[in-house]
Amino acid sequence: MHQISAAIHFIFTAYTLMLFARVIGSWFPKFQQFSVMRFVHYYTEPYLKFFRKVIPPLGMVDLSPLIAFVALKFFERLLFAFIR
């Protein structure tokens, strides 16, 4: 059971880091040319798009990553509650 918990935690942590890289990368448009950023964009865009439908960007400010971080942590804790 410990290995399953560790694997789940690793997956959620990796995705959180990808979201963080996406946010930081959005501040530096030249980063978008790197293949790692295209990879991050490809795998985070569907998740962020869902939250943009709920809370659209306010001018130049996009709050969807903040809500996405909170939701990701919530789902991780919920999942851990079910497997324990």
Secondary structure, DSSP 8 states (H G I E B T S, - for coil): -HHHHHHHHHHHHHHHHHHHHHHHHHH-GGGGGSHHHHHHHHHHHHHHHHHHHHS--BTTB--HHHHHHHHHHHHHHHHHHHH-
